[in-house]
Every structure is written in C-alpha cells, then in structure tokens.
C-alpha cells in the first residue's frame, strides 16, 4: 500500500496591505503554479452528516478529523474531484477520485446513492460513511486563488480572496470575511529558511477556523441551516 504523504499546513489572515507586500515578496522568489497563469476560481461543495460532525470537530479542535468535498475550478466541470481531506493537527493529507458530470449533478442534489459501487478508495470510504451517518451537501465555498511553489521542501504558498458561501444548488452567494485574504503555507518535512524569511516583519493572525466553518456560519447567520 502506498504510504500517506502528510504535509505541514498553516493558514493566516492577511490585511490588504500585508497581502500586497507578501504577494510581491513571494512573486520575486517562487514560481507561479504550473496549472495557471494567475488567479483562478475554486468551488468546493462540502458534505457533512446529520450531526454536523465535521463542523463540530473542527470548532472543538479535534486532533484527527476528516473533511469531505467535491471540488472544481473556474466554473468548469472538467475535471471534478471527490476529495477526502484528512488532518492530524497541522499535518494534512488529501486523496481524491474523479467525478463524472452525472455524478456531480446527483451529489449536488443530495443523491448519495450515486456513490454505491463506485471504484476508488475515496468513493468507497465516502459511501461507507454515508451509510453510517447519512452525509448530505451543506455548503458551497467559492474563492479566488493565486498559487506559488518552491521545489525545495515542496513548498506551496497560496493567496485566497473573495471568499463566498452558497446554499448547495443556489446561484446566490454571500460574502465571508470580506476584504481579507487568507494565506496558506504548505510544505513537506521542512520549510526552507529563504521562504520563511519572506514572512518576516509582517503581522499575521493565524486562522483558527477553516473556510468550511466560516462559510457554514455565514449561512447560519442568514437563517440557513
């Protein structure tokens, strides 16, 4: 069996001023993501069970936890992936399986039976969990991302902005933490000092809540469960 590759993951709030400064620093050293020429849109449909276990585990700081989502890019449904994000503290590991357009539409509509009999470790685990705890789509999270990479340490730095939340299936979305940028820093076993130095002299607020949790609360504040 292939060994899981865990990565260090840190998230921070950035004010507009700090975001501009850090973006210029990062651009001078790191390469842009090879899959994009600039910013791109990420959409993620998150699933939770009837007890909102994923929501409560994150808010309570549970050390070992999973998140389940379906993700696509730039409003295109080619490709779409079903993802399992496993976290152990600040270490994370992600697995995914491909989703067809028919499967995408059925999952968006809450038809979890489409997962029955699908090949792939993520599909199988997703359906097993659904049979135990009745998964359902709960929120769509949308944002713009700029991504940069640095080969030593397999470093990835991303700037996420324009975070919005939508009820699954709705074309209307609500702003979340409007005006702020979220910095994500990911790396394997070590962070090169040259990358760490880019962060010096700036004030950061570590992000305690995930985009998923913030988006759920944005909907709840507007009367959506």
C-alpha positions in Angstrom: 0.0 0.0 0.0 1.3 3.5 -0.8 2.4 5.4 2.2 0.4 8.5 3.0 2.3 11.7 2.4 1.5 14.2 5.1 2.2 17.9 4.7 2.5 20.8 7.1 -0.3 23.3 6.7 -0.6 26.8 8.2 -3.3 29.4 7.5 -3.3 33.1 8.3 -5.5 36.2 7.8 -3.8 39.0 5.8 -4.9 42.6 5.8 -5.0 44.1 2.3 -1.7 45.9 2.9 0.2 42.9 4.2 -1.3 40.8 1.4 0.2 43.2 -1.2 3.6 43.3 0.4 3.8 39.5 0.8 2.5 38.9 -2.7 5.3 41.0 -4.1 7.9 39.1 -2.0 6.6 35.7 -2.9 6.4 36.6 -6.6 10.1 37.6 -6.6 11.3 34.1 -5.4 8.6 31.5 -6.0 7.2 30.3 -9.3 3.6 30.6 -10.2 1.5 27.4 -10.1 2.2 25.5 -13.3 -1.5 24.9 -13.8 -2.4 28.6 -14.0 -1.2 31.9 -15.4 -2.7 33.9 -12.5 -5.7 33.8 -10.2 -8.2 31.1 -10.7 -11.6 30.3 -9.1 -12.1 27.3 -6.8 -15.5 25.9 -5.9 -16.0 23.3 -3.2 -19.2 21.6 -2.2 -18.8 20.3 1.3 -20.6 17.3 2.8 -21.4 16.7 6.5 -23.6 14.2 8.4 -26.9 14.8 10.1 -25.0 15.6 13.3 -22.7 18.2 11.6 -19.7 16.1 12.9 -17.1 17.8 10.6 -18.3 21.2 11.7 -18.2 20.4 15.4 -14.9 18.5 15.3 -13.1 21.5 13.7 -14.6 24.0 16.1 -13.7 21.8 19.1 -10.1 21.3 17.9 -10.3 17.5 17.4 -6.8 16.4 16.5 -7.7 13.7 14.0 -10.6 14.5 11.6 -11.8 14.3 8.0 -13.5 16.7 5.6 -15.4 15.6 2.5 -15.9 17.8 -0.5 -16.4 17.9 -4.3 -14.1 20.4 -6.0 -13.9 22.0 -9.4 -12.1 25.0 -11.0 -13.0 28.1 -12.9 -16.7 27.1 -13.2 -15.7 24.1 -15.4 -16.9 20.6 -14.6 -13.9 19.0 -16.3 -12.4 17.9 -14.1 -14.4 17.5 -10.8 -13.0 15.5 -7.9 -14.4 14.0 -4.8 -11.9 14.7 -2.0 -11.1 13.4 1.4 -9.0 15.8 3.5 -7.5 14.0 6.5 -6.0 16.2 9.2 -3.8 15.3 12.2 -3.2 18.6 14.0 -1.4 20.8 11.4 -0.5 17.9 9.2 -2.7 17.2 6.3 -3.2 14.5 3.7 -5.5 14.6 0.7 -7.0 11.9 -1.6 -9.3 12.2 -4.5 -11.3 10.3 -7.1 -12.7 11.6 -10.4 -16.4 12.6 -10.6 -18.4 12.5 -13.8 -20.9 15.3 -14.7 -23.8 13.0 -14.0 -22.3 12.1 -10.6 -21.7 15.8 -9.9 -25.3 16.7 -10.5 -26.6 13.9 -8.4 -24.4 14.7 -5.5 -25.3 18.4 -5.7 -29.0 17.3 -5.5 -28.2 15.2 -2.4 -28.5 11.8 -4.1 -25.8 10.0 -2.2 -26.8 6.7 -3.7 -24.6 7.5 -6.7 -21.6 6.6 -4.6 -22.7 3.0 -4.3 -20.5 0.6 -6.1 -18.1 3.3 -7.4 -14.5 2.2 -7.8 -11.8 4.2 -5.9 -10.8 4.4 -2.2 -12.4 7.9 -1.7 -15.7 6.8 -3.3 -15.8 3.7 -1.2 -15.0 5.5 2.1 -17.5 8.2 1.3 -20.3 5.7 0.7 -19.4 3.7 3.8 -19.6 6.9 5.9 -22.8 7.9 4.3 -24.4 4.5 5.2 -23.3 5.1 8.8 -24.0 8.8 9.3 -26.2 10.0 6.4 -24.0 12.5 4.6 -25.6 15.5 2.8 -24.4 18.5 0.8 -24.3 21.5 3.2 -22.5 24.5 1.7 -20.6 25.6 -1.5 -17.5 27.6 -0.8 -16.1 29.8 -3.6 -13.0 31.9 -3.7 -10.2 33.2 -6.0 -6.7 31.7 -5.5 -3.2 32.8 -6.6 -0.7 29.9 -6.1 3.1 29.8 -6.0 5.5 26.9 -5.5 9.1 26.4 -4.5 10.7 23.0 -5.2 12.9 22.6 -2.1 10.6 21.3 0.6 7.8 21.1 -1.9 6.5 24.4 -0.7 3.2 25.8 -1.9 2.0 29.3 -1.0 -1.5 30.5 -1.9 -3.4 33.7 -1.5 -7.2 33.2 -1.3 -9.6 36.1 -1.5 -13.2 36.9 -2.3 -14.4 34.1 -0.1 -18.2 33.4 -0.6 -20.7 30.9 0.7 -23.8 29.5 -1.1 -26.6 27.1 -0.3 -25.9 24.0 -2.4 -27.6 24.4 -5.8 -28.1 28.1 -5.4 -26.6 30.7 -7.8 -26.7 33.3 -5.0 -23.7 33.5 -2.7 -22.8 35.6 0.4 -19.5 37.2 1.3 -17.4 35.7 4.0 -14.6 37.7 5.8 -15.0 40.4 3.2 -11.8 42.3 2.3 -9.4 39.9 3.9 -7.0 37.5 2.2 -6.2 34.0 3.6 -2.6 32.9 3.2 -2.0 29.1 3.1 1.5 27.8 3.6 2.1 24.1 2.9 5.3 22.1 2.8 6.6 18.6 3.3 9.2 17.8 6.1 10.9 21.2 6.2 10.4 24.9 5.4 13.4 26.4 3.6 14.7 29.4 5.5 14.6 31.6 2.4 10.8 31.1 2.3 10.4 31.7 6.0 12.3 35.0 5.6 9.6 36.2 3.2 7.2 36.3 6.2 9.5 38.4 8.4 8.4 41.9 9.6 4.7 41.3 8.9 1.9 40.8 11.4 -0.2 37.7 10.9 -3.2 36.3 12.6 -3.3 32.5 12.5 -6.6 31.2 11.1 -8.3 29.1 13.8 -11.4 28.3 11.7 -11.5 26.7 8.2 -13.2 28.2 5.1 -15.8 25.5 5.6 -16.6 26.5 9.1 -16.7 30.2 8.2 -18.9 29.6 5.3 -21.3 27.4 7.3 -21.6 30.2 9.9 -22.2 32.8 7.2 -25.2 30.8 6.0 -26.5 30.2 9.5 -26.3 33.9 10.3 -28.6 34.5 7.4 -31.1 31.8 8.5 -29.8 28.8 6.5 -29.1 25.7 8.5 
